[in-house]
Amino acid sequence: MARILIVEDEHNAREALGEVFSGRHDVDLTADVEEALASIQVHTPDLVLTDVVLPGDHDGLDLLRELRVQLPETPVIVMTAYGSVEKAVRAMRDGAHDFLEKPLDLGRLRNLVASALESKSQAPATAEVRAGLARGEVPEGFIGSAPSVIEIFRKVSKVAPTNATVLILGESGTGKELVAEAIHSASPRAARPFVKVNCAALPEGLLESELFGHMKGSFTGAVKDRPGRFEAADGGTIFLDEVGEVPAHTQVKLLRVLQAREIERVGDNRSRPVDVRMVAATNADLEEKVRKGTFREDFYFRLKVITLDMPALSARRADIPALAEHFLRMYGKRHGRELTGIDPDALELLRGYEWPGNVRELENMIEAAVVLSEGEMVTAGDLPAEVGGGQRDEDLPEADGIRIPAGTTLPEAEKTIILDTLQRTGGNKTAAARILGIGLRTLYRKLEIYEEQDASDGPSES
């Protein structure tokens, strides 16, 4: 039998909780933090159920933080006063498995304890994954070594073992879904379903049915009872992508799932309990939506227990070569093209681009280059014009002639010719280097020298 430590200062409530679990589990009853810490020195609990408000100098949140140090794999369920959202959020951030609001729903309490104990039994299977993330190792499928990326996955290693709701923010194409999958894979729920829902892709009328299911006859076309995505994800994780597009009345129902852990199918008045962890993502500014009244404030604060900010690709340019080579191998295999790599000039163009579409845009661009390339390597000419590739000399505007005054030194003349050619190509460095008959790296080096000269020739003090 599992051993449960209950920490509750009110005598009758403590005894009642002991009765709920006695017989099926070994139960230790304590009234404050000091008694609880003394108890774990004698018997190591498999689960701790603690009230937040406790007598003495320390409360349940202090106990939670100490348990995370002494018993990091032991799930802790925190009991809070009804409506105490702030304390519940703090508890989840500090590593609580979950929380319950008083007065307690004993049915939900039993289900939550059973789920937490099952999660603990599966913990060794995911401990190695979390340890790797804590060391800064990114999971399979996510390429990158930029400090911002490493920090994201260090946070994932801390968040994954808990049941905390996670909100992933970032521009489209930054890899939010991959991070959500990493949270699930490193969690005790890893063996259970990971269910994805793109909230922006479903019409408003169908979103609730897709999320919560429906009963036969509840609307035209509902020819039979159908469970929704939450029931499909029971015991696992549901990923709500583009959660900022969820309409207000559906936000109310999602808030209820977070608060009560239950759903109602469309056309049904019967509540169904669900044990689902919610991870959401958006590229929208939810705080601005809250200010405008298009996103519920209470739902927003329930979502953002833990927030992860995904960096844009332009903020992690050092990862671009590794990402490009990864996509080259992947799409080379998929399309039957044996390409040896990406030439240096093409990589320079990729590094210099702003990437409004982030990693997804890079992936699409490399796939197109793999398909269109006529040589053994992807070259600058295989890349699209917006990156600076693919432009032919005959497409360039005619030069009006370069006028170099008498007495101009050779370096000054060279600078004039290079800058004029670059202007004629509209800033396309690959085309300019081709016209000048020099390498792209040489051109970049020359331009860096000119920038340094211009900076040193700035306005002088008079």
C-alpha positions as CSV (number, residue, x, y, z in Angstrom):
1,M,0.0,0.0,0.0
2,A,1.1,3.5,-0.6
3,R,1.8,5.8,2.3
4,I,0.0,9.2,2.4
5,L,1.0,12.0,4.7
6,I,-1.9,14.4,5.6
7,V,-1.1,17.8,7.1
8,E,-4.2,19.5,8.4
9,D,-4.4,21.6,11.6
10,E,-8.2,21.3,12.0
11,H,-8.8,18.1,14.1
12,N,-12.1,16.9,12.6
13,A,-11.0,17.6,9.0
14,R,-7.7,15.8,9.6
15,E,-9.5,12.7,11.0
16,A,-12.0,12.7,8.2
17,L,-9.3,12.8,5.6
18,G,-7.6,9.9,7.4
19,E,-10.8,7.9,7.2
20,V,-11.1,8.5,3.4
21,F,-7.8,6.7,2.7
22,S,-7.3,4.3,5.6
23,G,-7.7,0.7,4.7
24,R,-6.4,1.2,1.1
25,H,-3.3,3.2,2.1
26,D,-1.0,3.7,5.1
27,V,-1.9,7.1,6.5
28,D,0.2,9.5,8.7
29,L,-1.7,12.4,10.3
30,T,0.1,15.6,11.3
31,A,-1.1,19.1,12.3
32,D,1.7,21.5,11.3
33,V,4.9,21.8,9.3
34,E,7.2,20.7,12.2
35,E,5.2,17.5,12.8
36,A,5.2,16.8,9.0
37,L,9.0,17.2,8.7
38,A,9.5,15.0,11.7
39,S,7.2,12.3,10.2
40,I,9.1,12.0,6.9
41,Q,12.2,11.2,8.9
42,V,10.5,8.1,10.2
43,H,8.3,7.1,7.2
44,T,8.9,8.3,3.7
45,P,5.5,9.2,2.2
46,D,4.5,8.3,-1.4
47,L,2.2,11.4,-1.5
48,V,1.6,14.4,0.7
49,L,-1.7,16.2,1.1
50,T,-1.3,19.5,2.9
51,D,-3.4,22.5,3.8
52,V,-1.9,25.9,2.9
53,V,-2.9,27.7,6.2
54,L,-1.2,26.0,9.1
55,P,-0.3,27.1,12.6
56,G,3.2,28.2,13.6
57,D,5.8,30.2,11.7
58,H,5.6,28.1,8.5
59,D,2.7,27.4,6.2
60,G,1.9,24.7,3.6
61,L,3.8,26.5,0.9
62,D,6.9,26.5,3.1
63,L,6.4,22.8,3.6
64,L,6.0,22.3,-0.2
65,R,9.3,24.0,-0.9
66,E,11.1,21.9,1.7
67,L,9.6,18.7,0.4
68,R,10.8,19.6,-3.1
69,V,14.3,19.6,-1.7
70,Q,14.1,16.5,0.5
71,L,11.7,14.4,-1.5
72,P,11.7,15.8,-5.1
73,E,9.9,12.8,-6.6
74,T,7.0,12.8,-4.1
75,P,3.8,14.4,-5.4
76,V,2.3,17.1,-3.2
77,I,-1.3,18.1,-3.4
78,V,-2.2,21.4,-1.8
79,M,-5.6,22.3,-0.3
80,T,-6.6,26.0,-0.5
81,A,-9.5,28.1,0.6
82,Y,-12.2,28.5,-2.0
83,G,-11.4,31.1,-4.6
84,S,-7.7,31.5,-3.4
85,V,-6.3,31.6,-6.9
86,E,-3.1,33.4,-5.9
87,K,-2.1,30.7,-3.4
88,A,-3.0,27.9,-5.8
89,V,-0.8,29.5,-8.6
90,R,2.1,30.0,-6.1
91,A,1.8,26.3,-5.1
92,M,1.9,25.1,-8.7
93,R,4.9,27.3,-9.4
94,D,6.7,25.9,-6.4
95,G,6.2,22.4,-7.7
96,A,2.8,21.1,-6.3
97,H,1.4,18.2,-8.3
98,D,-2.0,19.8,-8.1
99,F,-4.4,21.7,-5.8
100,L,-7.9,21.4,-4.4
101,E,-10.2,24.1,-3.3
102,K,-12.1,23.8,0.0
103,P,-14.7,22.5,0.7
104,L,-13.2,19.3,-0.8
105,D,-15.0,17.2,-3.4
106,L,-14.1,13.8,-2.0
107,G,-14.7,12.1,-5.4
108,R,-12.3,14.4,-7.1
109,L,-9.8,14.1,-4.2
110,R,-9.7,10.3,-4.6
111,N,-9.2,10.5,-8.3
112,L,-6.5,13.1,-7.9
113,V,-4.6,11.0,-5.3
114,A,-4.9,7.9,-7.5
115,S,-3.5,9.9,-10.5
116,A,-0.7,11.3,-8.4
117,L,0.3,7.9,-7.1
118,E,0.2,6.4,-10.6
119,S,2.4,9.3,-11.8
120,K,4.9,8.6,-9.0
121,S,5.1,4.9,-10.1
122,Q,6.1,6.0,-13.6
123,A,8.6,8.7,-12.4
124,P,11.7,6.6,-13.0
125,A,10.9,6.2,-16.7
126,T,11.0,10.0,-17.2
127,A,13.6,10.9,-14.7
128,E,16.4,10.4,-17.2
129,V,14.6,12.6,-19.8
130,R,14.2,15.4,-17.2
131,A,17.9,15.1,-16.1
132,G,19.0,15.6,-19.7
133,L,16.8,18.7,-20.0
134,A,18.2,20.1,-16.8
135,R,21.7,19.7,-18.2
136,G,20.6,21.8,-21.2
137,E,20.1,18.9,-23.6
138,V,17.3,19.6,-26.1
139,P,15.0,16.8,-26.9
140,E,15.0,14.9,-30.2
141,G,13.5,16.9,-33.0
142,F,14.4,20.3,-31.5
143,I,17.7,21.6,-33.0
144,G,19.6,24.4,-31.2
145,S,22.3,25.3,-28.8
146,A,21.6,29.0,-28.3
147,P,21.5,30.0,-24.5
148,S,17.8,31.1,-24.8
149,V,16.9,27.6,-26.1
150,I,18.9,25.8,-23.4
151,E,17.2,27.9,-20.8
152,I,13.7,27.0,-22.1
153,F,14.5,23.3,-21.7
154,R,16.0,23.8,-18.2
155,K,12.7,25.3,-17.2
156,V,10.8,22.4,-18.9
157,S,12.8,20.0,-16.7
158,K,11.4,21.7,-13.6
159,V,7.9,22.1,-14.9
160,A,7.4,18.7,-16.4
161,P,7.1,16.6,-13.1
162,T,4.2,18.9,-11.9
163,N,0.6,19.2,-13.0
164,A,1.0,23.0,-13.5
165,T,-0.7,24.6,-16.4
166,V,1.8,26.0,-18.9
167,L,1.4,28.9,-21.3
168,I,3.9,29.0,-24.2
169,L,4.3,32.4,-25.9
170,G,6.1,33.2,-29.1
171,E,5.8,34.1,-32.7
172,S,4.4,31.6,-35.3
173,G,7.0,29.0,-36.3
174,T,9.2,29.1,-33.2
175,G,8.6,25.6,-32.1
176,K,5.9,26.0,-29.4
177,E,4.4,22.6,-30.2
178,L,7.7,20.8,-29.8
179,V,8.1,22.4,-26.4
180,A,4.7,21.2,-25.4
181,E,5.6,17.7,-26.5
182,A,8.8,17.9,-24.5
183,I,6.8,18.8,-21.4
184,H,4.5,15.8,-21.8
185,S,7.4,13.4,-22.6
186,A,9.3,14.4,-19.5
187,S,6.2,14.2,-17.3
188,P,4.8,11.3,-15.3
189,R,1.9,11.4,-17.9
190,A,4.3,10.4,-20.8
191,A,2.7,6.9,-21.2
192,R,-0.7,8.5,-21.6
193,P,-2.1,10.5,-24.6
194,F,-0.8,13.8,-25.9
195,V,-3.7,15.4,-27.7
196,K,-3.3,18.5,-29.9
197,V,-6.0,21.0,-30.8
198,N,-5.5,23.9,-33.1
199,C,-8.1,26.3,-31.8
200,A,-7.8,28.7,-34.7
201,A,-8.4,26.0,-37.3
202,L,-11.9,25.0,-36.0
203,P,-15.0,27.1,-36.7
204,E,-16.5,28.6,-33.5
205,G,-19.6,26.4,-33.7
206,L,-17.5,23.2,-33.8
207,L,-14.8,24.1,-31.3
208,E,-16.8,23.2,-28.2
209,S,-18.0,19.9,-29.7
210,E,-14.4,19.1,-30.6
211,L,-13.1,19.9,-27.2
212,F,-15.9,18.5,-25.0
213,G,-17.8,16.1,-27.2
214,H,-21.5,16.0,-27.8
215,M,-24.7,14.0,-27.3
216,K,-26.8,12.5,-30.1
217,G,-29.3,15.1,-31.4
218,S,-27.6,18.0,-29.7
219,F,-27.3,19.8,-33.1
220,T,-27.9,19.0,-36.8
221,G,-25.5,16.3,-37.8
222,A,-25.0,14.9,-34.3
223,V,-26.1,11.4,-35.2
224,K,-24.5,9.7,-32.2
225,D,-22.8,10.4,-28.9
226,R,-19.2,11.4,-29.4
227,P,-16.5,12.0,-26.8
228,G,-14.3,15.1,-27.2
229,R,-10.6,15.8,-27.1
230,F,-10.5,16.2,-23.3
231,E,-11.9,12.7,-22.8
232,A,-9.4,11.4,-25.4
233,A,-6.6,13.0,-23.4
234,D,-7.8,11.6,-20.0
235,G,-4.7,10.8,-17.9
236,G,-2.5,12.7,-20.3
237,T,-1.9,16.2,-21.7
238,I,-4.0,18.4,-24.0
239,F,-2.2,21.0,-26.1
240,L,-4.4,24.0,-27.0
241,D,-2.5,25.8,-29.8
242,E,-3.6,29.4,-30.7
243,V,-5.6,29.6,-27.5
244,G,-5.9,33.4,-28.0
245,E,-8.5,32.6,-30.7
246,V,-10.9,30.8,-28.4
247,P,-14.2,32.6,-28.1
248,A,-15.3,34.0,-24.7
249,H,-18.1,31.5,-24.0
250,T,-15.7,28.6,-24.6
251,Q,-13.1,30.3,-22.4
252,V,-15.7,30.0,-19.5
253,K,-15.9,26.2,-20.1
254,L,-12.2,25.8,-20.3
255,L,-11.9,27.8,-17.0
256,R,-14.2,25.3,-15.4
257,V,-12.0,22.4,-16.6
258,L,-9.0,24.1,-14.9
259,Q,-11.0,24.7,-11.7
260,A,-13.1,21.6,-11.3
261,R,-11.4,19.1,-13.6
262,E,-14.7,18.2,-15.2
263,I,-16.4,18.7,-18.6
264,E,-19.9,18.6,-20.0
265,R,-20.6,17.4,-23.5
266,V,-22.6,19.6,-25.8
267,G,-26.3,18.8,-25.2
268,D,-25.6,17.0,-21.8
269,N,-26.1,18.3,-18.3
270,R,-24.1,15.6,-16.7
271,S,-20.6,16.4,-15.6
272,R,-17.8,14.0,-16.4
273,P,-14.5,14.1,-14.4
274,V,-11.3,14.4,-16.5
275,D,-7.7,14.1,-15.4
276,V,-5.9,16.2,-18.0
277,R,-3.0,18.6,-17.9
278,M,-3.4,21.7,-20.0
279,V,-0.6,23.2,-22.0
280,A,-1.6,26.2,-24.2
281,A,0.3,28.3,-26.8
282,T,-0.3,31.6,-28.6
283,N,1.4,34.2,-30.7
284,A,-1.1,36.8,-29.6
285,D,-0.6,39.4,-26.9
286,L,-3.1,38.1,-24.3
287,E,-2.6,41.0,-21.9
288,E,-3.7,43.3,-24.7
289,K,-6.7,41.1,-25.4
290,V,-7.6,41.2,-21.7
291,R,-7.4,45.0,-21.7
292,K,-9.7,45.1,-24.8
293,G,-12.1,42.7,-23.1
294,T,-11.8,39.9,-25.8
295,F,-10.0,37.5,-23.4
296,R,-11.2,36.7,-19.9
297,E,-8.8,37.9,-17.2
298,D,-9.6,35.0,-14.9
299,F,-8.9,32.4,-17.6
300,Y,-5.7,34.2,-18.5
301,F,-4.4,34.0,-15.0
302,R,-5.3,30.4,-14.7
303,L,-3.4,29.7,-18.0
304,K,-0.2,31.5,-17.1
305,V,0.7,29.6,-13.9
306,I,4.0,28.8,-15.8
307,T,5.0,31.0,-18.8
308,L,7.6,30.0,-21.3
309,D,8.8,32.6,-23.9
310,M,10.0,31.1,-27.2
311,P,12.8,33.1,-28.9
312,A,12.4,34.1,-32.5
313,L,14.9,32.6,-35.0
314,S,16.4,36.1,-35.6
315,A,17.4,36.0,-31.9
316,R,19.2,32.7,-32.2
317,R,21.1,33.1,-35.5
318,A,23.9,30.8,-34.3
319,D,21.4,27.9,-34.7
320,I,20.6,28.6,-38.3
321,P,23.4,26.5,-39.9
322,A,22.5,23.4,-37.8
323,L,18.8,23.8,-38.5
324,A,19.4,24.3,-42.2
325,E,21.7,21.1,-42.4
326,H,19.1,19.2,-40.4
327,F,16.3,20.1,-42.9
328,L,18.6,19.4,-45.8
329,R,19.2,15.8,-44.6
330,M,15.5,15.3,-43.8
331,Y,14.1,16.6,-47.1
332,G,17.0,15.1,-49.1
333,K,16.0,11.7,-47.9
334,R,12.3,12.4,-48.3
335,H,12.7,13.6,-51.9
336,G,15.4,11.2,-53.0
337,R,18.1,13.9,-53.4
338,E,21.6,13.1,-52.2
339,L,23.0,16.6,-51.5
340,T,26.3,17.0,-49.8
341,G,25.5,20.3,-48.0
342,I,24.9,24.0,-48.2
343,D,27.7,26.2,-49.6
344,P,29.1,29.0,-47.5
345,D,27.6,31.8,-49.6
346,A,24.1,30.4,-49.1
347,L,24.7,30.0,-45.4
348,E,25.8,33.7,-45.2
349,L,22.5,34.7,-46.8
350,L,20.5,32.5,-44.4
351,R,22.3,34.0,-41.4
352,G,21.6,37.6,-42.6
353,Y,17.8,37.2,-43.3
354,E,15.3,38.4,-40.7
355,W,13.1,35.3,-40.7
356,P,9.6,36.7,-40.1
357,G,8.3,33.1,-40.3
358,N,10.9,31.7,-38.0
359,V,12.0,28.0,-38.0
360,R,9.0,27.0,-40.1
361,E,9.9,29.5,-42.8
362,L,13.5,28.1,-42.8
363,E,12.2,24.6,-43.1
364,N,10.0,25.4,-46.1
365,M,12.8,27.3,-47.8
366,I,15.3,24.5,-47.4
367,E,12.8,21.9,-48.7
368,A,12.2,24.1,-51.8
369,A,16.0,24.5,-52.3
370,V,16.4,20.7,-52.1
371,V,13.8,20.1,-54.8
372,L,15.1,22.9,-57.1
373,S,18.8,22.5,-56.7
374,E,20.6,21.2,-59.8
375,G,24.0,20.5,-58.2
376,E,25.4,18.5,-55.4
377,M,25.0,21.4,-52.9
378,V,22.4,24.0,-52.2
379,T,23.8,27.3,-53.4
380,A,22.8,30.9,-53.1
381,G,21.1,30.7,-56.5
382,D,18.8,28.0,-55.1
383,L,17.4,30.3,-52.5
384,P,14.5,32.7,-53.1
385,A,14.9,36.4,-53.9
386,E,13.7,37.6,-50.5
387,V,16.8,36.1,-48.9
388,G,19.1,37.6,-51.5
389,G,19.4,34.5,-53.7
390,G,18.3,33.6,-57.2
391,Q,18.8,36.9,-58.8
392,R,20.6,36.8,-62.2
393,D,23.0,39.5,-63.5
394,E,20.7,40.3,-66.5
395,D,17.9,41.1,-64.1
396,L,19.9,44.0,-62.5
397,P,19.5,47.6,-63.5
398,E,22.0,49.1,-65.8
399,A,24.8,51.2,-64.3
400,D,25.0,54.9,-65.2
401,G,28.8,54.8,-64.9
402,I,31.0,55.3,-61.9
403,R,32.8,58.7,-61.6
404,I,36.0,58.6,-59.6
405,P,37.7,62.0,-59.1
406,A,41.4,62.4,-60.0
407,G,43.7,61.9,-57.1
408,T,41.5,59.2,-55.5
409,T,43.5,56.5,-53.8
410,L,43.2,52.9,-54.9
411,P,41.4,51.8,-51.6
412,E,39.0,54.8,-52.0
413,A,38.3,53.8,-55.6
414,E,37.6,50.2,-54.6
415,K,35.2,51.4,-51.9
416,T,33.3,53.6,-54.4
417,I,33.0,50.7,-56.9
418,I,31.8,48.2,-54.2
419,L,29.2,50.5,-52.7
420,D,28.0,51.6,-56.1
421,T,27.6,48.0,-57.2
422,L,25.8,47.1,-54.0
423,Q,23.4,50.0,-54.5
424,R,22.7,48.8,-58.1
425,T,21.8,45.3,-56.8
426,G,19.4,46.7,-54.3
427,G,21.6,45.5,-51.4
428,N,21.8,41.9,-52.8
429,K,25.3,41.0,-51.6
430,T,25.4,37.7,-53.5
431,A,24.7,39.5,-56.8
432,A,27.2,42.3,-56.0
433,A,30.0,39.8,-55.2
434,R,29.3,37.9,-58.4
435,I,29.5,41.2,-60.5
436,L,32.7,42.3,-58.7
437,G,34.3,38.9,-59.1
438,I,35.0,38.4,-55.4
439,G,33.8,36.0,-52.8
440,L,30.8,36.8,-50.6
441,R,33.0,36.6,-47.4
442,T,35.4,39.0,-48.9
443,L,32.6,41.5,-49.6
444,Y,31.3,41.1,-46.0
445,R,34.8,41.8,-44.7
446,K,35.2,44.9,-46.9
447,L,31.8,46.3,-45.7
448,E,32.8,45.7,-42.1
449,I,36.0,47.7,-42.7
450,Y,34.0,50.6,-44.3
451,E,31.6,50.6,-41.3
452,E,34.6,50.9,-39.0
453,Q,36.1,53.7,-41.1
454,D,32.8,55.6,-41.2
455,A,32.4,55.3,-37.4
456,S,36.0,56.6,-36.8
457,D,35.4,59.5,-39.2
458,G,32.3,60.7,-37.3
459,P,31.8,64.3,-36.1
460,S,34.8,65.6,-34.2
461,E,34.8,67.9,-31.2
462,S,35.4,71.6,-32.0
